[in-house]
Amino acid sequence: MKLLSLVFRLVLAFCILVASTAIIHAQAPAKASSADILHKLKKLNVLGTVLYVAAHPDDENTRLITYLSNEKLYNTGYLSITRGDGGQNLIGPEISEGLGIIRTQELLQARRTDGGVQFFTRANDFGFSKNAEETFRIWEKEQVLADMVWVIRNFRPDVMITRFPPDERAGHGQHTASAILAEEAFTAAADPKRFPEQLKYVEVWQPKRLLWNTGVWSFGSQTEFDKYVDKLLKVDVGGYNPLLGESYGEIAAASRSMHKSQGFGASAARGTSIEYLQHTKGTKADKELLEGISTSWNRVKGSDKVEKLIQKAIDSYKPTEPSTIVPTLLVARKELQKLPDNHWKKLKTEAINEVIQDALGLYLEVTAADYAVTPGQPVAFNIEAINRSAIPVTLKSVNYKFAAKDTTLQNEFSANNLFKYSTTIKLPATMAYSQPYWLRKTGTLGMFAVDGLDNVGKPENDPAAQVIFNLTVAGEPLEVTVPVVYKRTDPVEGEVYRPFVVTPPVFVNVAEGVYMFADQEPKQVNVRVKAGRANVSGNVVLSLPKGWKVEPESIAFNLQTKGAEQNAAFTVTPPKGQHEAELKAIATIDGKKYNQSLNEISYSHIPAQITFPEATAKIVKLDLKKDGQKIGYVMGAGDDIPTSLRQIGYDVTMLRDSDMRLNYLQQFDAIILGVRAYNTVDRLKHHQPTLMEYVKIGGNLIVQYNTNHALVMPNIGPYQLKLSRDRVTVEEAEVRFLKPNHPVLNLPNKITKKDFEGWVQERGLYFPNEWSPEYEAILSSNDPGEPARDGGLLVAKYGKGNYIYTGYSWFRELPAGVPGAYRLFVNLISLGRNNGSGNAAKSSIK
């Protein structure tokens, strides 16, 4: 039992450590250059580990990670407490879990760029919080701490670094919480009484020191910083790496620029760049980050021969003939295997195997004939292998891990002789779907539900299918695990790879995520039934709560080919009175029920992602009156409000650049600017005079939140207003009526405190904190212990029309189907019409 436990610990630890490096999911097989091989070779003789800790994707310091991984050659990891689900998305409509998937993949691409390893905890980014106390009320602190301890005990960092301090200077409650947790985990990881259930698989571990990666920003001013700077540890991360052909600042900028959904493209930096580190816990370092820590093979007893052999390979390396080091590395690996099992033995054995593979020019690829397959179905696989060296290599067998099947080949690779092999394998009927592991079960607002320690910390699922190549190199065994991928040839892009996934046999996608019933009229609910395999037949139904009616009761489908689709149209009638509920689409095939939908996320900078959310939609019967019909919408950073408005009967036109003409705009009862439009739509600075004229002649312009950073123009309203970072993060925070008799609170819907119940994630963000007297502040709210924030909804008369600036989070509330948010937003749209005068903009233009 002790032996089995040790083996499990080593395998599990290694899987976590190299998940981002040895196997690059959904990417083309790695093709290392001579410089890459030498870089990896040098890293074999460095045994140091650093773990960087922060709260979100994009919080990490890519300059420092790049330097530590590529200059110091340390095993460098980034532990992001969350996946960033609560942020905003500058590249598309995904929010919440969908955004978390994008930002997870962006982090993985960043680590592939800067050489780091990526980790996560089970904590969910629930949105902005102002202090750690609020954060810990939502996160399950002890569970997050356990996850961090698990990562530390597996990764075994010599030094830990936090991005943030454990106080209000961190600027975000989750930032502060990440530093507090890092300090606690630093100590808890070494305590056998803390999380003892983990010790069946890992050993306790005590890092040498914990530091805070600080800077001028944390001291308030350069003057205050200068008073303290001599007490800080300084690291120049601005060096140049001739093997990689770039400075660390250039590599770090490319890594940082992977965070495209956050708009964090970065300029490359060259020359000296100092990072500052403040001692927090453990043994203080005076000059070097890993001061007092052996980073050579001296830390592994009996490894002298291993170190010397690796050094021999480094000294004898020939860039034009990398394979000459393979015999030496094979001997080094033999010597390494003689040592007792330990952390470094496992890690460096796999690293040596990788360098051997690279030095041979060994290319191994397994592609599936389709990127998505259902359990129990046959799949055609193509294997391609080549040895581009003079070292004798034999492919003895191929093991298909996912099907427990071996193929004996005994194929000898002559230099540069391509070997191809095709086979068809039936997938096991019990094979799991490729749903991201943290989304398989329903969690809480603050935590994802994750089963098993083997998943904790991992950035993503293991590949759905893997193949083991059993080879001999110069008579010595070499085992290489390769993920199955899908590959196609695009006429423009050439070879395009994507992950191979396992899916349900049928998908039921409800057309909308929310259905809003503004009256007693029934609505059509369309369900798209899609075949995940050929010959799928059955029926689909809508499950609705009592009081809601659906016709017909069920609809039959018969899909003969994979990918075939059929629309099932149901008519849903709401009950009387305001009511919220959920509908579910369920397909039945051969007596088995399926309620998964199909969601694809595709962007050019990350591998394509597929998820299978439960096929549900929120249904809301509204007590709603509205005036006006035609709306013009200028999309900003991306949101789903146009769809939400169409749900309640508005005619929404997405405005293009060529539409921004006064004689065209005057047809609209209101024009709405999407979230962060003045941050992301550069042409608005040219269209602003036209928009202001539209208001002046009687139009109604609604501007949703913008940030005060990088506005395309300084003045976004007809009168002065100043945006701030003020926000109300507690969605239950009281909302007070400053102007209770104002039309936006009374017409056509009478707004009450009840309309602010059930809001999600927050009240609002980036409220103005200064404005001209022409603006009327309508609402006031604030988080506990803070002053009133009155700038969330400002209304100003300008000429005959109305200019509305609102920082309330409509982009979250309307897609979430919050009834009161709809009622108030409709009042905003109706302003100027609800006095019986109609749209003055229409009547003022001849």
N, C-alpha and C positions, 0 to 999 in steps of 0.2 A: 504493500500500500504506500509506503514511503517513497519507493521508486516511482510509482505511478503519479503520485502527487508532485514529485520533482519534475518529471517529464511534462506534466500538464502546466506547471508553473512556467517552465522554460518556453514551451511552445506558445502559451498565451501571452507571455511577456514579449516574445519576439514578434508575434502577430501585431501587437499594438505598436511596437517600436518602429517597424518598417512598413507599416500600412501605406505610407505616403511615398515611399522611395523604391522598395524592391519591386512592388507591383503598382504600375500606374494605370488605374482603372480607365477603361474606355479611351486609351491613347494608343497610338501606333507603338509597336514594340520598340524599346529604346535602342538607339544606335549611337554608342559612345564614340567620340573622337579620341585621338591619341592623347590630347590634352586632358580630356575628361578622365581617361583611364589613369593617367599619372596623378591627377587630383585625388581620385578615389584611392589609389595606391598609397599615397602619403597619409591619407586619413586612417588607414589600417593601423598605423603606429601611434595614433592619438587616442587616448582613453579618457576623455573628459566629457561631461554632460551638463547642459544648462537648460533650464525650463523657464520660459517667459510666461507670465500670467496676466490676463486682463479679462474684461467682461464680454466683449463683442468681437465679431469679425470687424476688421479695420482698426481696432484699438492697438494692435501689435506694432512694435517698432521694427519695421522691415530692415532698416539700416543696421541695427544691432544684430538682428537674427542673421542677416546676410554675412556680416563680419565674423560672427562667432562660428558659423557653419563653414565658411569658405576660406577665411584667413587663419583662424585658430584651429579649424578642423574639428571642432567639438560636435558631439551629437546634440543638436539644438532643437528644442520643441517649443511650440506655442500652445498653451492651454487657454482656449476661449471658453469662458463659463457658459455662454449661450451661443445660439446659431444666428442671432440677429433678427429673429422673426418680428420684432416689434418696431423695426425701423421703417423708413420710407423707401420707395423704389423709383429710381430715376430712369430705368430702362424699360419698364413695362407695368402691367396692371397687377402683378402678383403682390399680395401682402400676406402677413401672418405666416402660416406653414409654407406656402409657396415661396415667399421671400426667404424664409429660413433655408430652404433647399438651394436657392440660388446663391445665397451668401456662404453656405457650406462649401459649395463647389468653387466659389471664388477664392475662399481660403485655401482650398486644396491646390488650385492653380498657382496661388501666391507661393505656397510652400514648394511646389515643383520648380518654381523660378528661383527662390532664394536658398533652397537646400534644407529647409527645416522640416520638422515632423509636426503633424496637427493632431490636437486632442480637443474633446468637448466634455462637458458634464451634461446631466439631464435637465438642467435649469432652462426654463423658457424665458425668452426676452418678451416680457409682457408690456413693454413700452417704457417711456421715460419715467423715472422716479427721482425724487429730489433728495432722498437720504437713504441710508442703509436700513434704518428701522422700517421704512415703508417696504423696501425690497424684501427684507426678511419676513415681513408679514405675508408675503405672497409666495416667495420661494420656501421650500422646506429646507431650512438651513442645514440641518444635520445630514440630510441626504446629499446635498451639494458638497458638503465637506467630505463625506464618505467617498464621493466620486473623485474629488481632488486627491485625497489620500491614496486611493486606488491607483491613480495615474502616477503619483510620486513613487509609490512602492514598486510599480512596474518599470517606469522610466529611469528611476534612481538618479536624479540630478545631483550633481555636486554643488551647484549653486542655483538658487531661484531668484528671479527678478520680477518685480511687479511694475506695471505701467503707471499705476495710480497710488496715491497715498490713502491711508485708511480714515480720511476725514473729508470735510466739505470741499476741500480744494480739488477733489476729484471731479466735481461738477455734475455728477449723475449718481443717483443712489446705487445703481448696479456697479458703477466704477468703484465707488467706495467699498461696497460689499465684496468685490473681487479681491481687494487688498486685505480686508479684514479676514476673509477666508484663507487667503494665502498664508498669512501669519499663523492662523490656527492650524492649518494643514502642515506647515513646516514642522511644528512640534508633534502633532498627532500621528504623523506617518512613522515616527520612531517609537511610539508608545504601543506596546503589545495589547494593552487594555482597550485601545481605541479601535473599533471595527475589527474585532478578532476573527470574524467569519472570513475575512480576506486572507488570513494567514494560512488557510488550507492550500493557497495557491501562490502566495508571495511572502516575502520576508519584510520585516520592518526596515525602514530606511530613514537615515537622518542626513539631510543636506548640510553642507558645511556652513553656508551663510545665505541670508536673504537680503536683497538690496532693492531699493526703489529707484527706477530710472526717471530721474527728475530733470528739471531745466528751469530756465528763467521764468517760464509761465507759472511755476508753483510758488515763486517768491514775490510776485506782485509787481516787481520792477527790477531793472538791471542793477540799480544801486543796491538793493537788498540782496540780490543774488551775489553780487561781487563781494559782499561782506562774508559770505558763507562758502564761496566756491573752493577755497583752499582745503576745506574739510571733506570735499567730495572726491570720490574715485573717478578718474578721467580715463576715457577710452577713445582713441582716435580711430573712427570707423571709416575714414575716407580714403583708405589705401586702394591700390590698383593691383589686380591679379592678372599677370601676363598669361597664365594658363587659360583663364576664362576670357581674356581679352577685354575685360571691363573693370571699371572701378566698382567698389562695393556700393557706392551711391547710385551708380547706373543700374546695377542689378536690383537694388532695393526699390528704385523708382518703377521698374518693370513689375516687380512683385506688388507694390502698392497700387499700381494701376489696374490690377486684376479686380479691385473692388469697384467695378463699374456701376453696380446697382446703387452705390452710395455716392457716385460722382467724385471718386477720389483719385482720378488720374494725376500722376505726379511727374514733375520735371526731374530729369537726371541730374545728379550732383557729382562734381569732380573736385578733388582736392581735399584738404584737411577738414574733418568734421568730427567734433568732440561730443561724445555722449557722457552724461554725468550720472553717477550712481551714489546714492546715499545708503549707508549701512542701516539695516533694520534689526536683524536678529542673527545669532550665531557668532562665529569668529570673524572679527573685523579684518578686512584686507586693506593694506596701505598703498600698494602699487599695482597689483595685478588682480584681475577678477577671480581667478582660480588659485590665488596665492595660498601656499601651504598644502596644495592638493596635487598628488602625483597624477600626471596625465599621460604617463608612459606605461609600458608593460610591467613596470616595477610593481604596480598595484595588483598583479596577478602572479601568485607564487609559482615558480617553476617555468615561467614563460620566456626565459632568456633566449632560447633557440628560436622561438617564434619571432621575437623582435628582430633578431639578427637576420633571419631569412627574409623577412619583409624588407628590411633595410637593403639587403643584397638585391632584391628585386627592384627596389627604387634606384639603386646605384647603377644597375645594369640595364635599365629600361631604354629601349630603342623606339623612339616615336614612329619610325618608319616600319618597324617590325615588332609590334607590341607582344605577339605571342611568345617571344623568347623568354618572357618572365613566367610563363605558365608552369614549367617544371619546378621552378623554385617555389612558387605559390602552392603547388600540390604537396611539396615536402613540408612547407610551413603549416598547411592545414592538417597534415598527419601529426605533426608535433603538437598542434593545438588540441587534437582529439585525445591525446594522452593525458591531458590535464583533467582534474575533477570538474564535474559539471558546475557551471557558474554563469552569471549574467553575461560577462564579457566573452566567454567561450562561445555561447550561442550566437551573440550578436556579431562577433568578428568572423565566425565560421561562415555565416550567411554573406557577410560583406566580402570575404575572400572568394566565395563561390561567384558572386556577382562580378568581381574584377576578372576572374578566370573566364567567365562567359564573355565579357566585353573584349578581353585581350584576344580571344579566339575569333572575334568577329562573328560569334555564334548568333544566328537569327532564328528565333522560334516563334511561330505564329499559328493560332488556331482561330479560324473564323467560322461562324455559323451562316447558313444560307438565308436566315431571317433574323431580325433583331429581337423579335418577340415570339415566344412559343408558350403553349399551355402544357401543364403536366400531363404525362401519359401519351404525348404525341411524338412521332419520330422527327428527328432533326438531322439534316445533312451537315457534316463538319468537314472543313478543308484544313489540312495541316501543311505547313510550309516550314522547311528547316534547311539551314545551310551552314557549313563550317568554312569560314574564309581565312584559314590559316593552314600551315603545313603540319600542325600537331594532329596526330591521329585521334579521331573522335568516332565513337560508335553509338548509334541510337539503338539501345537494346529493347526498349519497350515504351509504350505510352499508356498511362493510367488515367482513365476518365473518372475523376473523383466523384462527380455528381451522379454517375450511374454504376459505380463499383464494377467497372469493366476495364480489362487490360488487353492491349494488343501487343504481341511480341513481334519485333521487327528485325533485330540484329542487322541494322543497316550501317555500313561503314561509310562515313563521309570523307570523300576525297576533297582536296582543297577546291573551294568555290564550285562544287557540284551540287546544284539545287535538288532537294528531295521534296516531292509532293505526294500527299496521300489523302484519300477521301474515304469517309465512312458515314454511315447513318446509324444513329443511336436513338432508341426510344427513351424519353425522359421518364423518370419514376413518377407514378401517379401521385405520390406524396410530396413531390417537390414544392417548396414554399414559394409563394409569390414574391416578387421583387419590390415589395413595399418598403420604404425606408424604415429601419428597425424602430426608430423613435416615434413613428406614426402608426404602428400596428395596433396599438391600443389607445383608448381615450385617457388622456392625462388630466391635469388640472390647469388652471390659469398660469400657475407658476412652474409646473414640472411636467416633463414628458414621462409617460409610463414605459419603462424599459425592463424587460425580463432578462435575468442572467448577468453575472459579472463579466462574462466574455464579451458583451456588447458595450459595457460602460467605458467611456473614453474614446471609443472608435469614431472616426469622422464620418464614415458611411458604411453601408453593407459590404460584406465580402462579395467578390464577384459571384454572380448567380451560378456560374459553372467554371470549373478550373480543370486544367489538364496537367499531369505531371510527366515530364520527359525524363526517363531514366537513361543516362548516358554514361559512357566511360571516356575519360580523357587521358591519353597515354596510359591506358590500363586502369586508371583510378576512377572511382564512381563520382558522378556529378548529377544531382537531382535538381531540376529546374521546374518551377511551377508557373504556368502561364494562364492568364484569364482568357476565357472565350469571349471574343468580341464580334461585332458585325462590321463588315467593310463593304463599301460600295465605291464605284468610281464616278465622280461628279464631272460633267463636261467642263466645268469652270474651275472647281477647287481641286480636282484630282482625287486621290484617295481620301475618303472621309470615313472615320470610325465612329461608332457609338456603342454604348454598353449592350450586352446581350441580357435580355430580361425574361422572366417567367411571369405569365399573366393569367388571369381567369379566362375561362372559355367564352364568356360573354360580358359585355359592358352595358350599363344602363346610365346614360348621361341625361340628367334633367336639364332642360335648356337654360334655365335661370337659377341662380342661387337663392333668390328671394322673389316671391310673388306678392305684390301689394294690390289689395282689392280696395279701391277708393269708394265703391258703392256695392249694391247687391248684384250687379251684373256678373255672370260667370266669366271665367277666363279659360283660355285653352292652355293646357300644360303639355308641352311636347317632350317626349322621352325618346332619345336616340338610342336604339338598340344596335350594338355593333358586335360582330362575330370575332372572337379571339382565335378561332380555329374554323375549319370547314365543317359543314353539316351541323349547324346549330339550330335547333327548333324548340319551341316551348311557348310560354306566354309571359306577359309582363303586366303587373298590376301597380296601382298606386295605393299605398297605405295611408289613410287619413284619420285623424281623431274624430270623435263623435261631434256631430253638428255640421261637419263639412260633407258635401255630396260630390261624388265623382261618377262620371259616365264615359264609356262603358265600364263594367266591372273589371274586365281584363281584355287584352288584345294579344292575339296569336302572332308569332313570328316564325319565319322559316328562312334561314340564311345559309345558302349552299356553299359560298366561298368565304375564305378567311378575309376579314376586313369589310365584308358586305355590311350594309347598314339598312335599317328600316325605322321610319319615324312612327311612333305610337302617339296619337293625339287624344288626350283626355280632356274632358270638360269638367272644371271644378267650380262649384258654387259655394260661396261663403255663408256662414251663419249670420244672423243679425247681431248688430252691436260690434264694438271693437274687440278683436280677438287675435291672439298669436298662437301659432302651432307649427308643426313640422310634417311635411309629407315625405314618404320614402318610395322610391321605385325599386321593385323587386322582380327579377326574372327567375323563372323556374324552368330547369332543363332536366328531364328524366327524374323528376321528383326532388331535385336538389335546388336550393334557392341561392341566388347570387344578387348582391346589391352593391357591387363595386362600380364606380364610374371610372373613366379613363381621363387622366390629366397629363398633358405633355408640356414640358418646359424646354424651350429650345432657344438658345442664344449662341452666337458664334464663339464666344470666349470660354465657354464651359461645355463639358459633355452633355448631350441631351439627357433629360431626366424624365422618368415616367412614374407617376404615382396612381394609386387606386383609392381615392377617397370614397366614403360611403355615399351612395346616390341619394342625397336628401336635398330638400330646399325648405327654407322658412316661408310660411304663408301667413300673411297678416291682413286681417280685415280692419280697415281704417275708418275712423270717424273723420272724414276729410271733405272740405270744400276748397275749390280752387278757381281762380280767375286767370284768364290768359291761356294761350295754347302754344304759341311758337317761341322756341328758345334757340338762341345761337350759342354755341359752346366752343371755347378756345381751350384745347387740351394743353396742360402744362407738363408736369413731370409724369403724369399718368394716374388715372383714377377711374372708377366705375360709375360715377355719378350720372353720366348721360343715360346709361342703361337703367339706373334706378328711376330717373325721371320719366323715361318712356313707360316704365311699369305702371305709373299712375296716370298715363294718358297724354303726356306732353309730346309735342312734335319737336324733336331735338335735331338741329342741324350742326354738324361739326364744321366749324369755320376754318377755311384755308386762308393762306396769305392773300390770295387773289380776291377773296370775299370781303376784305376789309375796306369797303367803300361805303360811304354814308347812305347813298341811295339804295344799297343792298341791305345794310344793317337795320334800316328803319322799319323793316317788316316784322322785326322780332319784338315780342312783348318784354323779353329780358335777354340780356347777354351775360353769360357766366364765364368767368375765367377759372380754369382748373387750378389745382394745387400747384404752387410754386411757378406759376406761369411767368411772373416777372423775374424769376431766377433762371428759367430755362428757354424761354422763347425770345431770342434776341430781337426779332422783328417788331416786338411790341413797342420798342422805343420809337419806331417810325409810325406805328398805328395809333399811338396814344392820343394825338390830336383828334383823330377821327372818332375814337371811342369817347373822348370828352365832349365832342360836338354831338354825338348820339345822345349822351345824357342831357346835354344842355337843351336840346329840342324836345325832350320829354321821355327819353329812354330810361331804362332801369338796368344798371350795370352792377353785377355782384362779383366781387373779387374775393377769392378764397385765400388761405394763408400763404404767405411767402416768408422766406428767411431774410434777415437783415444783411446777410452776406451775399455778395455777388449779384445784386440787383442789376438788371440791364439798364436802369435809369434811376436817378436819385429820387424823383417825385412820382409816385404811382397813383396819386389821387388828384382831384381838382383843388384841394387845399392840403396844407402841410399835415403829414402824420409821420410819426417815427416808429418803426418796428423795433421790437425788443425780443429778448429770449424768454419773456414772461409766458408761463403756461400753467394750466391747471391739469394735473396728471391724475387726480383722483376722480374717477368717473361718477362717483356718487356725491361729489362736492355740491353744496347748496348753490343754487342759482337764484339770484335776487333780481327783481324787476325794478330797474331804475326809472323807466318811463312806462309805467303800467298802462297808460292810455294811448301809447303810440300805436299807429295802425299795424305795425309788424307783429304786435302782440295780441291783436284783436280781430283783424280782417284778413281773409275771410274766416279764419279759424281762431277761436278764443283760446289763447295759450295759458296754461296753468302750470303749477309746479309738477303736476303729474306727467307733463310732457317731457320732463327731464329725468324720468325714471327709465332704467334699463339701458342706459348708454354704455358703450363698450370702450375699454382701454383708457380713455381720457375725455376731458371736456373740450380742451382746445390747446392750441400751441402758437407761439410767436405772436402774442397779442401786441398791438401798438401800446406804448406807454406814454406817448405825448401826441396831442392832436390839436388842430385849430378849433376855435369855438363853433365853427360852422357844423362840426360833426356832433351828433347826439349819441351818447353812450346809452345803449338800451338795456344791457344785462351786466351783472356783476357776479363774479365767483372767485373763489380762491382755495388753494389747498390748506389743510390744517396748519395753523400757526403762522400763516403768511398774510400780508395785507391784501385788500381787495384788488382784483384785477378787473378793471372796468372796460378794457379795450377790445374785448372779444367780439363785439358786434357794434359797429359804428355806422350811422346813417347820416348822409348829408344831402340836402337839397342843392342841386346845381342847375341853374336855369329852371326849366320846367320838369326836369327829371330827377332821378335819385341815384346817388353813388353809395354802394354798400361795401364796406370792408369787414370781413368776418374771419376770425381765427378759430372759430369752433370747428370741431373735426367732422364736418359733414362727409368727408371722403371715407371715414370709417363707419359713421352712423347710418347713412343711407344704404350702402351695400349690405349692412348687417340687419336691415329691416327694422330700425328703431322707430316706432310709430310717431312719437313726439317730435323727433328730428324731421320727419317728413312734414308734419303739420306746420312747424315753424319755417322750414325752408320754402314751402309753398307760399307762406305769407310774404317772404322776401321777394319771391318771384312776382307775386301779385301786387306789390307796392306800386302805387301810381295808377292802378286800375281799380282798386277797391273803393275809390271815392266816386265811381260812376263816370269818370271822365274818359275812360278808355286809354289807349296808348297814345300819348300826345306826340310821340316821335313819328307815328304814322301820319297823323293829321297835319304835321307841321311842314312836311316836305311836299312840294308841288311837283 
